[in-house]
Amino acid sequence: MSNEILITSNISLDFTIRNVNRYIDACKDFGYTTRIVHSFNMHQEQDNPYGVINLAGFPNESHLRFIRKLEIQGVKVLNPAYNAMIADDKALFNLEMTKLNMPVPKTVDLHISNHNRAMPDYIEREVGFPCVIKFPRLGYGIGVHLVKTKEEFEGIFDLVALCSSKSANYISNTNLIAQEYIHETAGRQIKVFVLNKEVIGSWYYNNPNSWKIGRKGIGVKSLADLANGNVTFELTTIDSILEKNCIKIFDELGINFGCLDVFFGKDGYLFNEINTAPGFDRCYLDNIKVAHLAVEYLINSNKS
């Protein structure tokens, strides 16, 4: 059997390189080599690896097919391809939570069509204003925008529709989602890390200067940059009911590892989204070696 663990991605890993390096170090500590494989060269792979750490969240088609092919051939993957595809899509995750009777923010599909003049009224009726517009398959706070009024929504809606149109009649295949704005959770949330049906750590995030925690990636290289903006991160203990529900969500969705964002609502917690390739700078600062735990799980899965 190969002694190599692949780290797969469908996007540039530049802004998650700290986490990637921790995975590489963890694999090395357990006696395994690593190699990063991007979606554009996955077709060149011929030999099956020992295992796969699939990053970059929602896979594109090449990434999805590559991971699924390896799964069928018996290669262990940190998170199953189809399961990760559903969990990392904010709209699909929301639907699955509704099926499980888990509380979630009101969320509707926002199909971008320049000629659909009824869309502002639909969003006002279903989720109200202010609302949050999101691209359903991105993380790190990218592609998330607060829309305060119906008039503001109309302007943004027209602009996005025009910029994303795929044909002369302005019909677009781009979809966003619109989600109700939860006042109680503005600038704060709990991030719960789950691995193999166990909560391995949870953190309370607070940003007194903004309605959202912060944007990682472009212009923000680490938690230190966010902290300089007065964002605080505190290791916290969650109650037994929340812990049980977090584990149930991962179990029902078939996700082995990831981070669940939990909102504060008027009547209790709301489950917002799962990130199956989360950043974990904070975990290491609190001496919880998430990458090592995830790699150890992958190795044990192979042995069993």
C-alpha positions as YAML, in Angstrom:
chain: A
units: angstrom
residues:
- id: 1
  name: MET
  ca: [0.00, 0.00, 0.00]
- id: 2
  name: SER
  ca: [1.16, 3.53, -0.79]
- id: 3
  name: ASN
  ca: [2.62, 5.58, 2.02]
- id: 4
  name: GLU
  ca: [1.33, 8.83, 0.52]
- id: 5
  name: ILE
  ca: [-1.61, 10.94, 1.68]
- id: 6
  name: LEU
  ca: [-2.97, 13.33, -0.93]
- id: 7
  name: ILE
  ca: [-4.19, 16.80, -0.04]
- id: 8
  name: THR
  ca: [-6.70, 17.67, -2.77]
- id: 9
  name: SER
  ca: [-8.11, 21.06, -3.70]
- id: 10
  name: ASN
  ca: [-10.06, 22.77, -6.44]
- id: 11
  name: ILE
  ca: [-8.84, 26.29, -5.59]
- id: 12
  name: SER
  ca: [-5.59, 27.99, -4.65]
- id: 13
  name: LEU
  ca: [-4.53, 27.07, -1.15]
- id: 14
  name: ASP
  ca: [-2.53, 30.25, -0.61]
- id: 15
  name: PHE
  ca: [-4.87, 31.68, 2.01]
- id: 16
  name: THR
  ca: [-5.10, 28.35, 3.88]
- id: 17
  name: ILE
  ca: [-1.42, 27.47, 3.64]
- id: 18
  name: ARG
  ca: [-0.99, 27.55, 7.42]
- id: 19
  name: ASN
  ca: [-3.57, 24.79, 7.78]
- id: 20
  name: VAL
  ca: [-2.15, 22.85, 4.84]
- id: 21
  name: ASN
  ca: [1.28, 22.95, 6.45]
- id: 22
  name: ARG
  ca: [-0.20, 21.61, 9.68]
- id: 23
  name: TYR
  ca: [-1.70, 18.68, 7.76]
- id: 24
  name: ILE
  ca: [1.68, 18.08, 6.12]
- id: 25
  name: ASP
  ca: [3.45, 18.18, 9.49]
- id: 26
  name: ALA
  ca: [0.88, 15.85, 11.04]
- id: 27
  name: CYS
  ca: [1.25, 13.30, 8.24]
- id: 28
  name: LYS
  ca: [5.04, 13.48, 8.61]
- id: 29
  name: ASP
  ca: [4.77, 12.94, 12.37]
- id: 30
  name: PHE
  ca: [2.77, 9.76, 11.71]
- id: 31
  name: GLY
  ca: [5.29, 8.56, 9.12]
- id: 32
  name: TYR
  ca: [3.43, 9.44, 5.89]
- id: 33
  name: THR
  ca: [4.41, 11.57, 2.92]
- id: 34
  name: THR
  ca: [2.07, 14.13, 1.40]
- id: 35
  name: ARG
  ca: [1.43, 15.73, -1.95]
- id: 36
  name: ILE
  ca: [-0.96, 18.53, -2.97]
- id: 37
  name: VAL
  ca: [-3.08, 17.76, -6.02]
- id: 38
  name: HIS
  ca: [-5.25, 20.40, -7.70]
- id: 39
  name: SER
  ca: [-8.34, 19.75, -9.80]
- id: 40
  name: PHE
  ca: [-6.59, 20.76, -13.04]
- id: 41
  name: ASN
  ca: [-4.05, 17.92, -12.78]
- id: 42
  name: MET
  ca: [-6.07, 15.21, -11.02]
- id: 43
  name: HIS
  ca: [-6.52, 13.40, -14.33]
- id: 44
  name: GLN
  ca: [-2.77, 12.68, -14.33]
- id: 45
  name: GLU
  ca: [-2.96, 10.59, -11.14]
- id: 46
  name: GLN
  ca: [-2.43, 6.89, -11.76]
- id: 47
  name: ASP
  ca: [-1.62, 5.23, -8.43]
- id: 48
  name: ASN
  ca: [-3.97, 5.14, -5.50]
- id: 49
  name: PRO
  ca: [-2.74, 6.93, -2.35]
- id: 50
  name: TYR
  ca: [-2.98, 5.70, 1.22]
- id: 51
  name: GLY
  ca: [-5.67, 8.27, 1.95]
- id: 52
  name: VAL
  ca: [-7.05, 11.68, 1.00]
- id: 53
  name: ILE
  ca: [-7.55, 14.90, 2.92]
- id: 54
  name: ASN
  ca: [-10.05, 16.71, 0.69]
- id: 55
  name: LEU
  ca: [-9.91, 20.47, 1.21]
- id: 56
  name: ALA
  ca: [-11.39, 23.59, -0.42]
- id: 57
  name: GLY
  ca: [-14.93, 22.80, 0.64]
- id: 58
  name: PHE
  ca: [-17.46, 22.28, -2.13]
- id: 59
  name: PRO
  ca: [-15.71, 20.38, -4.96]
- id: 60
  name: ASN
  ca: [-15.93, 21.26, -8.61]
- id: 61
  name: GLU
  ca: [-16.85, 18.48, -11.01]
- id: 62
  name: SER
  ca: [-13.29, 17.22, -11.57]
- id: 63
  name: HIS
  ca: [-12.58, 17.20, -7.84]
- id: 64
  name: LEU
  ca: [-15.85, 15.42, -7.06]
- id: 65
  name: ARG
  ca: [-15.31, 12.72, -9.68]
- id: 66
  name: PHE
  ca: [-11.69, 12.19, -8.64]
- id: 67
  name: ILE
  ca: [-12.57, 11.77, -4.95]
- id: 68
  name: ARG
  ca: [-15.52, 9.50, -5.71]
- id: 69
  name: LYS
  ca: [-13.41, 7.29, -7.99]
- id: 70
  name: LEU
  ca: [-10.86, 6.80, -5.22]
- id: 71
  name: GLU
  ca: [-13.63, 6.03, -2.71]
- id: 72
  name: ILE
  ca: [-15.05, 3.34, -4.98]
- id: 73
  name: GLN
  ca: [-11.55, 1.85, -5.26]
- id: 74
  name: GLY
  ca: [-11.33, 1.61, -1.48]
- id: 75
  name: VAL
  ca: [-9.24, 4.68, -0.66]
- id: 76
  name: LYS
  ca: [-10.17, 6.31, 2.66]
- id: 77
  name: VAL
  ca: [-11.14, 9.97, 2.41]
- id: 78
  name: LEU
  ca: [-11.43, 12.35, 5.35]
- id: 79
  name: ASN
  ca: [-14.95, 13.38, 4.28]
- id: 80
  name: PRO
  ca: [-16.96, 11.40, 1.68]
- id: 81
  name: ALA
  ca: [-17.31, 13.32, -1.58]
- id: 82
  name: TYR
  ca: [-21.11, 13.35, -1.91]
- id: 83
  name: ASN
  ca: [-21.62, 14.09, 1.78]
- id: 84
  name: ALA
  ca: [-19.17, 16.99, 1.69]
- id: 85
  name: MET
  ca: [-20.87, 18.34, -1.43]
- id: 86
  name: ILE
  ca: [-24.19, 18.61, 0.40]
- id: 87
  name: ALA
  ca: [-22.77, 19.83, 3.71]
- id: 88
  name: ASP
  ca: [-20.70, 22.61, 2.12]
- id: 89
  name: ASP
  ca: [-23.60, 23.96, 0.08]
- id: 90
  name: LYS
  ca: [-25.30, 26.46, 2.40]
- id: 91
  name: ALA
  ca: [-28.72, 26.01, 0.76]
- id: 92
  name: LEU
  ca: [-28.61, 22.20, 0.78]
- id: 93
  name: PHE
  ca: [-27.34, 22.18, 4.37]
- id: 94
  name: ASN
  ca: [-30.26, 24.39, 5.36]
- id: 95
  name: LEU
  ca: [-32.71, 21.99, 3.71]
- id: 96
  name: GLU
  ca: [-31.18, 18.97, 5.44]
- id: 97
  name: MET
  ca: [-31.44, 20.72, 8.82]
- id: 98
  name: THR
  ca: [-35.12, 21.41, 8.15]
- id: 99
  name: LYS
  ca: [-35.61, 17.69, 7.50]
- id: 100
  name: LEU
  ca: [-33.97, 16.94, 10.86]
- id: 101
  name: ASN
  ca: [-36.16, 19.56, 12.59]
- id: 102
  name: MET
  ca: [-33.07, 21.53, 13.57]
- id: 103
  name: PRO
  ca: [-33.55, 25.31, 13.94]
- id: 104
  name: VAL
  ca: [-31.98, 27.30, 11.10]
- id: 105
  name: PRO
  ca: [-32.20, 30.85, 9.70]
- id: 106
  name: LYS
  ca: [-34.92, 31.29, 7.09]
- id: 107
  name: THR
  ca: [-33.20, 30.71, 3.76]
- id: 108
  name: VAL
  ca: [-34.43, 30.81, 0.17]
- id: 109
  name: ASP
  ca: [-32.89, 30.24, -3.23]
- id: 110
  name: LEU
  ca: [-32.08, 33.45, -5.07]
- id: 111
  name: HIS
  ca: [-31.90, 32.67, -8.76]
- id: 112
  name: ILE
  ca: [-30.28, 35.52, -10.66]
- id: 113
  name: SER
  ca: [-32.50, 36.51, -13.58]
- id: 114
  name: ASN
  ca: [-32.56, 40.14, -14.68]
- id: 115
  name: HIS
  ca: [-36.14, 39.90, -15.91]
- id: 116
  name: ASN
  ca: [-37.61, 38.48, -12.72]
- id: 117
  name: ARG
  ca: [-38.95, 41.72, -11.32]
- id: 118
  name: ALA
  ca: [-40.94, 39.88, -8.64]
- id: 119
  name: MET
  ca: [-37.80, 38.71, -6.81]
- id: 120
  name: PRO
  ca: [-37.51, 41.70, -4.41]
- id: 121
  name: ASP
  ca: [-41.12, 41.16, -3.31]
- id: 122
  name: TYR
  ca: [-40.47, 37.45, -2.90]
- id: 123
  name: ILE
  ca: [-37.42, 38.04, -0.68]
- id: 124
  name: GLU
  ca: [-39.32, 40.62, 1.37]
- id: 125
  name: ARG
  ca: [-42.15, 38.16, 1.93]
- id: 126
  name: GLU
  ca: [-40.03, 35.06, 2.68]
- id: 127
  name: VAL
  ca: [-37.12, 36.38, 4.77]
- id: 128
  name: GLY
  ca: [-37.69, 40.13, 5.15]
- id: 129
  name: PHE
  ca: [-35.25, 43.01, 5.26]
- id: 130
  name: PRO
  ca: [-32.53, 43.42, 6.30]
- id: 131
  name: CYS
  ca: [-31.36, 40.12, 4.84]
- id: 132
  name: VAL
  ca: [-28.04, 38.48, 4.07]
- id: 133
  name: ILE
  ca: [-27.11, 37.49, 0.51]
- id: 134
  name: LYS
  ca: [-24.59, 34.68, 0.22]
- id: 135
  name: PHE
  ca: [-22.83, 32.68, -2.44]
- id: 136
  name: PRO
  ca: [-23.78, 29.16, -1.32]
- id: 137
  name: ARG
  ca: [-20.45, 27.43, -1.83]
- id: 138
  name: LEU
  ca: [-17.75, 29.64, -0.34]
- id: 139
  name: GLY
  ca: [-16.34, 30.15, 3.13]
- id: 140
  name: TYR
  ca: [-14.12, 32.46, 5.17]
- id: 141
  name: GLY
  ca: [-16.75, 35.21, 5.06]
- id: 142
  name: ILE
  ca: [-16.26, 35.71, 1.31]
- id: 143
  name: GLY
  ca: [-19.36, 36.40, -0.78]
- id: 144
  name: VAL
  ca: [-21.55, 37.41, 2.18]
- id: 145
  name: HIS
  ca: [-23.34, 40.76, 2.03]
- id: 146
  name: LEU
  ca: [-25.87, 42.47, 4.32]
- id: 147
  name: VAL
  ca: [-28.74, 44.11, 2.43]
- id: 148
  name: LYS
  ca: [-30.59, 46.58, 4.61]
- id: 149
  name: THR
  ca: [-33.59, 47.60, 2.48]
- id: 150
  name: LYS
  ca: [-35.71, 46.42, -0.43]
- id: 151
  name: GLU
  ca: [-34.45, 49.33, -2.53]
- id: 152
  name: GLU
  ca: [-30.83, 48.35, -1.87]
- id: 153
  name: PHE
  ca: [-31.64, 44.77, -2.78]
- id: 154
  name: GLU
  ca: [-33.13, 45.82, -6.12]
- id: 155
  name: GLY
  ca: [-29.94, 47.65, -7.09]
- id: 156
  name: ILE
  ca: [-27.61, 44.81, -6.06]
- id: 157
  name: PHE
  ca: [-29.89, 42.23, -7.69]
- id: 158
  name: ASP
  ca: [-29.85, 44.04, -11.04]
- id: 159
  name: LEU
  ca: [-26.08, 44.54, -10.93]
- id: 160
  name: VAL
  ca: [-25.29, 40.90, -10.09]
- id: 161
  name: ALA
  ca: [-27.76, 39.67, -12.73]
- id: 162
  name: LEU
  ca: [-26.15, 41.80, -15.45]
- id: 163
  name: CYS
  ca: [-22.60, 40.83, -14.47]
- id: 164
  name: SER
  ca: [-23.38, 37.10, -14.33]
- id: 165
  name: SER
  ca: [-25.58, 36.79, -17.42]
- id: 166
  name: LYS
  ca: [-24.53, 33.99, -19.73]
- id: 167
  name: SER
  ca: [-26.44, 34.95, -22.85]
- id: 168
  name: ALA
  ca: [-27.79, 37.90, -24.80]
- id: 169
  name: ASN
  ca: [-31.18, 37.77, -23.09]
- id: 170
  name: TYR
  ca: [-29.54, 38.16, -19.64]
- id: 171
  name: ILE
  ca: [-30.53, 34.71, -18.42]
- id: 172
  name: SER
  ca: [-28.04, 33.50, -15.80]
- id: 173
  name: ASN
  ca: [-27.26, 30.09, -14.32]
- id: 174
  name: THR
  ca: [-25.84, 31.69, -11.17]
- id: 175
  name: ASN
  ca: [-27.63, 31.08, -7.90]
- id: 176
  name: LEU
  ca: [-27.24, 32.89, -4.60]
- id: 177
  name: ILE
  ca: [-29.20, 32.46, -1.41]
- id: 178
  name: ALA
  ca: [-31.00, 35.02, 0.71]
- id: 179
  name: GLN
  ca: [-31.09, 34.46, 4.46]
- id: 180
  name: GLU
  ca: [-32.84, 36.28, 7.25]
- id: 181
  name: TYR
  ca: [-30.68, 38.59, 9.31]
- id: 182
  name: ILE
  ca: [-30.50, 37.37, 12.91]
- id: 183
  name: HIS
  ca: [-30.10, 40.44, 15.12]
- id: 184
  name: GLU
  ca: [-29.27, 38.39, 18.22]
- id: 185
  name: THR
  ca: [-26.17, 36.87, 16.65]
- id: 186
  name: ALA
  ca: [-24.76, 40.03, 15.07]
- id: 187
  name: GLY
  ca: [-20.98, 39.90, 15.38]
- id: 188
  name: ARG
  ca: [-20.93, 36.72, 17.43]
- id: 189
  name: GLN
  ca: [-21.26, 32.97, 17.01]
- id: 190
  name: ILE
  ca: [-19.97, 29.66, 18.31]
- id: 191
  name: LYS
  ca: [-17.76, 27.45, 16.16]
- id: 192
  name: VAL
  ca: [-17.93, 23.77, 17.08]
- id: 193
  name: PHE
  ca: [-15.33, 21.31, 15.77]
- id: 194
  name: VAL
  ca: [-16.50, 17.71, 15.46]
- id: 195
  name: LEU
  ca: [-14.38, 14.67, 14.61]
- id: 196
  name: ASN
  ca: [-15.62, 11.09, 14.47]
- id: 197
  name: LYS
  ca: [-18.83, 11.79, 16.45]
- id: 198
  name: GLU
  ca: [-17.05, 13.76, 19.15]
- id: 199
  name: VAL
  ca: [-16.78, 17.49, 19.86]
- id: 200
  name: ILE
  ca: [-13.05, 18.20, 20.04]
- id: 201
  name: GLY
  ca: [-13.33, 21.92, 20.72]
- id: 202
  name: SER
  ca: [-15.67, 24.90, 20.60]
- id: 203
  name: TRP
  ca: [-14.95, 28.64, 20.46]
- id: 204
  name: TYR
  ca: [-16.97, 31.77, 21.09]
- id: 205
  name: TYR
  ca: [-16.21, 34.43, 18.46]
- id: 206
  name: ASN
  ca: [-17.11, 38.07, 19.00]
- id: 207
  name: ASN
  ca: [-16.66, 41.12, 16.78]
- id: 208
  name: PRO
  ca: [-17.96, 44.32, 18.39]
- id: 209
  name: ASN
  ca: [-17.26, 46.34, 15.23]
- id: 210
  name: SER
  ca: [-19.25, 44.40, 12.64]
- id: 211
  name: TRP
  ca: [-22.33, 42.23, 12.12]
- id: 212
  name: LYS
  ca: [-20.10, 39.36, 10.95]
- id: 213
  name: ILE
  ca: [-16.95, 37.84, 12.40]
- id: 214
  name: GLY
  ca: [-14.54, 38.85, 9.67]
- id: 215
  name: ARG
  ca: [-13.25, 37.99, 6.27]
- id: 216
  name: LYS
  ca: [-10.36, 35.60, 5.97]
- id: 217
  name: GLY
  ca: [-8.44, 35.24, 2.76]
- id: 218
  name: ILE
  ca: [-7.94, 38.43, 0.78]
- id: 219
  name: GLY
  ca: [-6.23, 40.95, 3.04]
- id: 220
  name: VAL
  ca: [-6.51, 38.78, 6.16]
- id: 221
  name: LYS
  ca: [-3.77, 36.21, 6.57]
- id: 222
  name: SER
  ca: [-4.31, 34.94, 10.11]
- id: 223
  name: LEU
  ca: [-6.35, 35.18, 13.27]
- id: 224
  name: ALA
  ca: [-3.84, 37.73, 14.51]
- id: 225
  name: ASP
  ca: [-5.04, 40.12, 11.78]
- id: 226
  name: LEU
  ca: [-8.64, 39.61, 12.86]
- id: 227
  name: ALA
  ca: [-7.72, 40.04, 16.51]
- id: 228
  name: ASN
  ca: [-6.13, 43.39, 15.67]
- id: 229
  name: GLY
  ca: [-9.62, 44.45, 14.59]
- id: 230
  name: ASN
  ca: [-10.89, 43.71, 18.11]
- id: 231
  name: VAL
  ca: [-12.27, 40.28, 17.19]
- id: 232
  name: THR
  ca: [-11.99, 37.96, 20.21]
- id: 233
  name: PHE
  ca: [-11.82, 34.17, 20.27]
- id: 234
  name: GLU
  ca: [-12.47, 32.29, 23.47]
- id: 235
  name: LEU
  ca: [-12.34, 28.56, 24.09]
- id: 236
  name: THR
  ca: [-15.74, 27.71, 25.54]
- id: 237
  name: THR
  ca: [-17.75, 24.76, 26.81]
- id: 238
  name: ILE
  ca: [-21.11, 24.11, 25.18]
- id: 239
  name: ASP
  ca: [-24.06, 22.55, 26.96]
- id: 240
  name: SER
  ca: [-24.89, 18.87, 26.55]
- id: 241
  name: ILE
  ca: [-27.95, 19.47, 24.35]
- id: 242
  name: LEU
  ca: [-26.02, 21.62, 21.86]
- id: 243
  name: GLU
  ca: [-23.17, 19.11, 21.85]
- id: 244
  name: LYS
  ca: [-25.58, 16.25, 21.19]
- id: 245
  name: ASN
  ca: [-27.25, 18.13, 18.34]
- id: 246
  name: CYS
  ca: [-23.92, 19.04, 16.72]
- id: 247
  name: ILE
  ca: [-22.83, 15.41, 16.76]
- id: 248
  name: LYS
  ca: [-26.23, 14.34, 15.40]
- id: 249
  name: ILE
  ca: [-25.94, 16.78, 12.49]
- id: 250
  name: PHE
  ca: [-22.51, 15.45, 11.49]
- id: 251
  name: ASP
  ca: [-23.70, 11.88, 11.87]
- id: 252
  name: GLU
  ca: [-26.86, 12.39, 9.81]
- id: 253
  name: LEU
  ca: [-24.95, 14.15, 7.03]
- id: 254
  name: GLY
  ca: [-22.18, 11.54, 7.05]
- id: 255
  name: ILE
  ca: [-19.44, 14.09, 7.76]
- id: 256
  name: ASN
  ca: [-16.43, 12.80, 9.71]
- id: 257
  name: PHE
  ca: [-14.71, 16.11, 10.36]
- id: 258
  name: GLY
  ca: [-15.53, 19.79, 10.17]
- id: 259
  name: CYS
  ca: [-16.66, 22.93, 11.92]
- id: 260
  name: LEU
  ca: [-20.28, 23.87, 12.56]
- id: 261
  name: ASP
  ca: [-21.21, 27.55, 12.84]
- id: 262
  name: VAL
  ca: [-23.86, 28.07, 15.50]
- id: 263
  name: PHE
  ca: [-25.84, 31.31, 15.70]
- id: 264
  name: PHE
  ca: [-27.60, 32.86, 18.67]
- id: 265
  name: GLY
  ca: [-31.34, 33.23, 18.07]
- id: 266
  name: LYS
  ca: [-34.24, 34.78, 19.93]
- id: 267
  name: ASP
  ca: [-35.42, 31.36, 21.10]
- id: 268
  name: GLY
  ca: [-32.10, 29.51, 21.28]
- id: 269
  name: TYR
  ca: [-29.35, 28.30, 18.99]
- id: 270
  name: LEU
  ca: [-29.59, 28.23, 15.20]
- id: 271
  name: PHE
  ca: [-27.44, 26.02, 12.97]
- id: 272
  name: ASN
  ca: [-26.03, 28.07, 10.12]
- id: 273
  name: GLU
  ca: [-23.52, 26.01, 8.13]
- id: 274
  name: ILE
  ca: [-20.82, 23.35, 8.12]
- id: 275
  name: ASN
  ca: [-17.32, 23.88, 6.79]
- id: 276
  name: THR
  ca: [-15.70, 20.54, 5.96]
- id: 277
  name: ALA
  ca: [-12.32, 22.22, 5.36]
- id: 278
  name: PRO
  ca: [-12.21, 24.71, 8.23]
- id: 279
  name: GLY
  ca: [-9.39, 26.95, 9.33]
- id: 280
  name: PHE
  ca: [-8.06, 26.06, 12.76]
- id: 281
  name: ASP
  ca: [-5.47, 28.63, 13.80]
- id: 282
  name: ARG
  ca: [-7.37, 29.20, 17.03]
- id: 283
  name: CYS
  ca: [-7.36, 25.49, 17.86]
- id: 284
  name: TYR
  ca: [-3.57, 25.30, 17.82]
- id: 285
  name: LEU
  ca: [-3.24, 28.44, 19.91]
- id: 286
  name: ASP
  ca: [-5.32, 26.61, 22.53]
- id: 287
  name: ASN
  ca: [-3.18, 23.46, 22.09]
- id: 288
  name: ILE
  ca: [-5.86, 21.40, 20.34]
- id: 289
  name: LYS
  ca: [-3.99, 19.84, 17.44]
- id: 290
  name: VAL
  ca: [-6.87, 19.44, 15.02]
- id: 291
  name: ALA
  ca: [-4.80, 18.41, 11.98]
- id: 292
  name: HIS
  ca: [-3.04, 15.69, 13.97]
- id: 293
  name: LEU
  ca: [-6.36, 14.39, 15.27]
- id: 294
  name: ALA
  ca: [-7.87, 14.37, 11.76]
- id: 295
  name: VAL
  ca: [-4.87, 12.58, 10.23]
- id: 296
  name: GLU
  ca: [-4.86, 10.05, 13.07]
- id: 297
  name: TYR
  ca: [-8.55, 9.38, 12.38]
- id: 298
  name: LEU
  ca: [-7.83, 8.85, 8.68]
- id: 299
  name: ILE
  ca: [-5.01, 6.41, 9.48]
- id: 300
  name: ASN
  ca: [-7.16, 4.47, 11.95]
- id: 301
  name: SER
  ca: [-9.96, 4.29, 9.38]
- id: 302
  name: ASN
  ca: [-7.54, 2.57, 7.02]
- id: 303
  name: LYS
  ca: [-6.40, 0.13, 9.69]
- id: 304
  name: SER
  ca: [-9.96, -0.84, 10.53]
...
